[in-house]
Amino acid sequence: GSTEEKLVIPDSVAGRLIGRKGSYLLSLETQSGAQISLSPRVPNMTDRIVTVVGRVGEVSAACKLIKDSVQSFEDLEV
């Protein structure tokens, strides 16, 4: 069966998570096997919602990749 998980990420790293023409997001999907989508940007909101859909193992792999990526992007901003 498929499962869904939502993660909250800072809007400041959303662009990097998506990548040029969606390339980074596509590579995360390829690595994990899960489908990943981002909520649209909302004015005055500092966060974006990432929705990950797939089998349990795929979703957990994708969530780990996303969290690790967000962490490294945030480290770059300091």
Protein Blocks (a to p, Z undefined) as FASTA:
>chain_A
ZZdddddddfklmmmmnogghlmmmmmmmmnopacddddddehiabdcddddddfklmmm
mmmmmmmmmmmmmmmmZZ
